[in-house]
Amino acid sequence: MVLTPRNKAKAKAKATKPSRPDDDSSLIKHTSATCVSMADEAFRNQDYQTAIAKYIESVRMILPSQDFSNVDMTTETMRQYCVATSTLLKLYAVYCKNNEEEDAKKSLHSAKALIEKVLSNQNDENIRNRDSYLIQVSALTLYSQIMEAQGDIYYANQDYTHADETYQEALKLKQESMEMIEAQENFEMKKDSDIDMANLLKKSGEVLFFRGNYVPSASALSESLSIRLQAGKDYSDKSVISILNTSIQVHKELHEYSEAIHYMNLLEDKSNIEKTFDFLIQKSQLYALNLDFQVAMDTATDALELSNSQGKNYNERMLSRATATTQIANVLEARGSLTDAILWHQRARQIRVDILSNTHQDVLQNSKSIASIYMKRDEYNKAKEIYKQIRDDLLKAHGTKHLSVAELMDDLGNVYYEQHHFSTALKCFQKGLEIRKQCAGADTTNDLEIAQNMERIACCLLRHGKRFEAMELFAEAMDILRKNHYCQKHPKIKKLVQNMTANEDEYCDYDAEGSTIATSVLS
């Protein structure tokens, strides 16, 4: 076209004409998306400052001056809120990588506020069209990711109670989004969502394990493993190997040794992991617990031979040798060869004493194992001498306010209890409880041991005929366990309940009020 003066005037007018709102919106979206792409690239290259700047720039483009108090939101606004939330989650990840904890928490808080605004505007009526449905799925998925990130913070700080609660909330949100995806038969979205669910279940299972809730932990880990395998992951996948390792520990704590060995065999046969020294020790321990002593001994012997190549120096090799020697002693003890077991424990202890202090936990464990064997042989005075020597060493090293001293007082109390010296046993158990409470403070990770302490004291009180006081203490112990959500199949809890049940008739026969407490606690 020839540019006449008239055409030139039209072109100039067109160029200076304000763009339409839709054009502005598209430009903002495009520029914002470009910023996110640049930030992603910077993140991958570990250029965290550039990534942070670009993610923030993107969010500010999408939300330049949003009115958060506005009740009604358009579909487009909700979509943009979801995009901004996704970007804030990426910003959170960068802050975490760059160890900027406070800024990470702020970005997570902002993301949560945005997505809660979206979800509060969604209802059954406005999610019937496809756009609103996709926004709802996106919002639920993002909210689940936010809760998962919050759970990760608790997990990293070993706050397993809050981590568990937060992961459970994330799982509910994830399940809700998955149900919507399945209803629409969106198989591509379902595949990605399944992997997210598997990751969440894995973390939940680990936290439940640390809390002592072994049955739900085993269930979560099993479901996570199943989802991963169905998604095409094989047994060499790092997450699968991690799940198998945790599952071994869970079933070991539940005394389900055959199941633990099943997971170990999967590790050994299908994951093709290296049969390391630690793996052989763990395998020997499991087979010994499962009463398969020949395999346990053969594996421990293999570990002993391998110990010569462990570590970077002589001391490290000798300590590995002591570990294998201790395991051989444990197998001998388990199959009833008590004299030989003492000799092997003594060898292991001597190796460790020459390198470590006599109050090191590994040295103490060898000494305690020897004392425990003397207890099995009814040689209580020999056991008592060992425990008293350990007590004196610990008091000298740590003073009275130390958990290792509390454990030792329990060990001494057990000796006196077996000798029917119930008054002295009671004093030992009470001292152990006192130390544990002093050490615990607001920390609840020691609650299971405190509950066990109470159970031991209650048994002593029962032997003194103080049935009502004993039952009250049993009840207090159970309250502690319930408060911390320990599962009823936890082996130590089962023992506590068994002790209460075994003595229930005695309480009922002699104390009507005690009978009432027994009934309420055991129900």
N, C-alpha and C positions, 0 to 999 in steps of 0.2 A: 504494500500500500504506500502511495506517495504521501509524504507528510506535508499537507497544505497547512497554511496558518490556522485554518479551522480545525484540522485533525490534531495539530500540535496542541491546541488549546484543550481539546478533549482528552488527549493523553495526559497532559499536565494535571487536569482536574481529577482524572482517574487515579493518578499517582498520589495526589495529596488527599484523596478522599479517605476518611477514617475507616479502618477495617471493621468488619462485622464481629460481634462477640464470639461467634463460632470459630472464626479464623484465629482470634486471639487465644481462645481456649486450646485449639489444636496446636498452635505454636508453643504455648506453655507446656503442654503435654510432651511434645517432641523434644523441646529443650531440656525439660526435666528428665526425660528418659535418657537423653544423651549424657547428662550429668551422672546419672546412676551407672551407666555403662563405663564412663571414665573412672568413677569411684571403684567399681568392681575390679577394673583392670589394675588400678593403683593398689587395691587391697591384695590382689593376687601377687603383686610385685613387692609386697610388704612396705609400700609407701603409705604409711598410715595417716600422716598429716594431710596429704592430698585427698585420700579417700574420705576422711572426716569432712574436709572442706566441701567436697563435691556432694556428699550425701546431704549435708546441711543445706547447701544451695538448692538442691532438688526439692527438699521438704518445704523450704520457704517459697519456692515457686508455686507449689501445689496449694499451700495454705498461707497466702500472704496476709490475709486479715479475716480469717474465718470467725464467725460468731458462734462460740461454743454453747451459748445459752439458747440459741435457736432450737425450738422443739422439732419442727418439721424439716426434713432433709430430702432433697431430690435424689433420684437414683444416681445421677451423675456425681453429686456431692459425696454420696456414700461410696461410690466407686473410687473417687479420688482420696477419700479418707483411708480406704484399704491400701491404695498405692503408697500413701504417705506412711502408713503403719508398717508396711513391708520394708520401706526404706529406713525407717527408724530402727527396725530390728537389725538391719545390716549395720547401721551406725553403732548399735549396741555391741555387735560382734567385734567391730573395729576397736571400740573403746576397751573391750575386754582384752583383746590381743595386745593393745598398747598399754595395758595395766592402768587405765584411767577409770577406776572403780566408780567414783562419784558421778562422772559424766555418763557412764554406762547405765547406772541406776536411773538417772534422769531421763535418758532416752527411752528406757524400758517403761518408765512411768508415763511418759508422753504417749507412747504407743498404746498402752493399756487404756488411757483416757479416750483416745481417738476411736478405738475399736469398740469400746463400751457404748460410745455415742451411736455408732452404726447399729449395733445389736439392739439398742433401746428403741430404734426407729423401725425395726423389722417386726412384722407380725404375719399371721397366717394369710391374711388377705393380700398383702403386698409382695409376697414371695411366690405367687402363682405364676407370674410371667418369668421368662427365662433369665432376663437380666437381673431381676431381684433375687432369683434362686442362686445365680452364680455369686452375687454379692454376699448372700447369706453363707454359702459354703466357704467363700474366701474369708469372711469375717470370723467364722467359727474356727477355721484352720489357723488364722493368725492369732486369735485369742489363745488357742491351745499352745501355740509356739511361745507366746508371751509367758504363759503360766509355766511352761517347761523351762524357759530361761530363768524364771524366778526360782523354780525348784533347783536348777543347777547351782544357783548362788547359795542356797541353803545347803545343798549337797557338798559343795566345795568347803563350806565352813563347818562341816560335820554336824549340822543341825538336822539330824535325820527325821525328827518328828515333823517339823515344818516342811521339809523336802517331800516326805511321804504324802502329807495332806495336799501339797501343791501339785505334785505329779498326779494324784488321784483326780483332782479337778481338771487338769490338762487331759487326762484320759477320757473323762466324761465328755468334754468338748470335742475331742477328736472322734469319739464314737458317734456323737450326734452328726458331725459333718460327714462321716463315712456312711451313715445310714441314708443321708440325703443323696450322696454320690451313687450309692448302690441302687436307690430308687429310680434314678435317672439313667441307670446302666451306662454310666460314664467310665468305661474300663481303663482309659488312660489315666484319668485323675485317681481312680481307685488304686492303681499300682503304686503311684507316688505316695498316696495316703497310707497304704499298707506299710511301707518302709518307715514312714514317720511314726506309725503306731508301734512298730517293732522296736524302734529306738526308745520310745517312751516306756514301753513295757520292760525293756532291759534295765533302764535306769530305776524304774519303780521296784523291780525285783532286787536290784542291788541294795537300795535303801531299806527295803523290808528285811533283807538279810542282816544288815548292820543293826537293825532295830530288834532282831531276834524273832521276827515274825516269819518263821521258816516255811510254813505251809503256803501262805499266799505268795511268798517269794518264789517258791518252786513253781507255782502255777503261772506267775507272770513270766518267768524265764522260759518255761516250756512253750508258752504261747508265742513269745518273741522269737524263739528258735524256729518254731513251726512256720511262722509268717515269712521269715528270712529264707528258709529252704524252699517254700512254695514260690517265692519271688525269684528263684533262680540262683541264690547264693549257695556256695558250696562250703564244705567243712574247713577249707583253708582260709576263709574270710576272717579277718581279725575280730569282727564283732561276734561271729559264731564261736570262735575259739574262746573269747572272753566269757560268753554265756555258758559254754561247757565248763569252764574252770569254776565259775561261780556256782553252777548247779552241783558240781562235785562237793563244794564246801557246804551248801545248803543241805543236801541229803546226808552228808556226814554228820552234821549237827542234829539232824532228825533221827540219827542211828539207822538210817535206811542205806546200809552199806552196799547192798547189791545194786541199788539204783545208782549210787555214787560210782561204783565200778563200771556200770553201763556207760555213763558219760565219760569216764576215763578211757574206756576202750574205744569210744568214738574219737576221742582226741588222738589216741595212739594209732588207730588203724586207718581213720579217714582223713584226719587233719594233717597227717604226715609231719607232726611237729618233732623237733629234735628231742631225743630221750636224754634230757639233761640230768644232772645230779639231783636237782630239786624235784624233778618229775619222778625219778626212781624212788626217792625218799617218800614222796606222797603216795605213790603206788603201793609201796611196802606197808605203809600205815593203814591204808584202806583194806588190803587183803588180810592184815593181822586182825583188824577189827571185825572182818567178815569170817574170821576163824579159819582162813585158808593159809595155814602157817608155812607150808612149803614154798608157795609162791612168794609170800612175804619175806621169808628168809633168803631165798634166791635173789630177790630184787634188792634187798638190803646189802647183800654181799656184792652185787654188781655195783652198787653205789659206793661201797668201801673201796673197790678197785678203781673206780672213776675218780675218787677223791684225790688221788695222787696227781691229777692233772688240773685240779681246781685252783682258782685264785692266781694272783700275780706274784706272790712271794711264799716263803716257807710257812709263815704263821697262818696265812689264809688256807693253805693246803692242809695244815694240821687241824684247823678248826672244822674244815669240811670232813676230815677223817673222824673227828670227835662226833659230828652229827651222825655219820653213818654208824659209828660204834654204838652210839646211844640207841639208834633204831634197831640194831641187832639185839641190844639188851631188852628193848621193849617187846620184840617178837618172842624172845626167850621167856620173858615174864608172862606174856599172854598165853603161851602154851604150857606154862607151869614149871619151867626149868628155873626155879627161883635162885638157886645158888649160883648158877652160871650167869643169870641176869645181873646179880649184884657185882660179880667180877667185871662184866663188860661196862656197867655203869661207872665203876671205880676207875677203869681205864679211861673212859671218856672224860670223867671229871678231872683226872690228873692232867690230861692234855690241855683242857680249858683253863685250869688254875695256873698252869705255867705261862699262859698268854694273857688271860683276863684276870679281873679281881675276883676274890672269893664271894663277893656279893653280886656278881653279874648274874642275870636271870638264867642263863644257860647252865652255869655252875650250880646255882641253887636248884634248878630242876633235876639235875643228876642226884644231888644230895637228897632231895625230897623223894625221888623215885626209889632210892635205896631204903629210906625210912618207910615208905609205903610197902615195900616188899617185906620188911621186918614186921609190919603190922599184919600182913597176910599170914605170916608164920607165927603170929601171936607173941612175938618178941617185942613187947610194948616198951620195955625199958630201953632197948637199943634204939628204937624209933624215937623215943623221947629225948635221948641224949643228942641225936642228930638235930632234931627240931630246936632244942634249946641252944645248941651251938649256932644254928642259923639265926635264931632270934637275937642272940647277943651280937652277932656280926652286923645284922641289919640295923639294930638300935644304934650301934656305934657309927654306922655309915649314914643313916638317914634320920635318926631320932624316932620319936613315937608316931608322928603324923605322916605316915607313908603307907600306901596300899599294900606293899609287900609285907609290911609288919602285920597288917590286918589279916592277910592270907595265912601268915605263919601262926597267928593266934588261933585261927580256925583249925589248922593242922594239929596244934597242941591240944586244942579242945577235943578233937576227934579221938586222940590217944586216951585222954582221961575218960572220955565217954565210954569207950570200949572196955576200959578197966573198971567201969561202974563208979568212978569218982565223979559223980554228977555235979557236986558243988563246985569243984575246981574246973570242970568242963564249962559250967555255966559262966564262971568268971572270965574264962578265955574267950568264949563266944561273945559275951557282953563287951569285952574290950575290943574285939574285932569290929563289932557293930559301931561302937563309939568312934573308932578311927575312921571307918568308912563314911560315917555321917559328917565328920570333920572335913574329910577330903572332898566330899561330894559337893557341898554348897548347893548352888542352883543347878548343877549338872545332873542329868538323869541317866547318863550312860552306865552308872554304877548301880542302878536300882535293882537289877536282878540279883546281884551279890548281896545287897542289903536285905532283900526279901529272903534269900537263902539263910542269911545270918539269923533273921528272926525265926525262921523255921527250926534252926538248931537250938536256939534259946528256948523255944516252945517245947521241944522234945525234952530238954532238961527240966523245965518247969513241970511237965507231965510226970516225970520220974519222982519229983518231990510232992506229987499229989495236988499240984496247983492247976487243976484242970481248966477252970474258967479263965485264968490269966493266960494259960497256954493257947486256948481257943481264940481269945481276943488277939493274940499276937499272930496266929495263923491268919485270922481275918484281915489284919493290917497288912500282912505280907501279900495276900491276894489282891487287896485294894491297890497296892503299889503296882503290881503286875498288870491289873486291868487298866489302870490309869495310863500305862505306857503301851497298851494294846498288844501285849505279848500273846501269841496264839496258844490255845489250850494244848496243842501237840508238841510244844517246846519240851524237850526231855526233862529239863530241870523243873518246869512247871508241873509236868505230870508227876514227878517225884514228890513235889510239895503237896499236890492234891492227894496222892496215894498215902502219904503220911497222915494227912488229916482224916482221910476215909478209914484208914486202918485203926485210928483211935476214936472214931466217932461213937462207937458203941459204949466205950468207956465214959465219954463225956455225957452221953444220954443217960447212962445208968446212974450216975452220981450227981448230976447237976442239970436241973430242968432248964435253967437259963442258958447254960452252956450248950444244951441241945438245940435251943433256938438259934444260937449263933452258928452252930455247925451246919444246920439245915440251910441257913441263908447263904453262907459262904460257899458251900458245895453245890448249890443250885446254879 
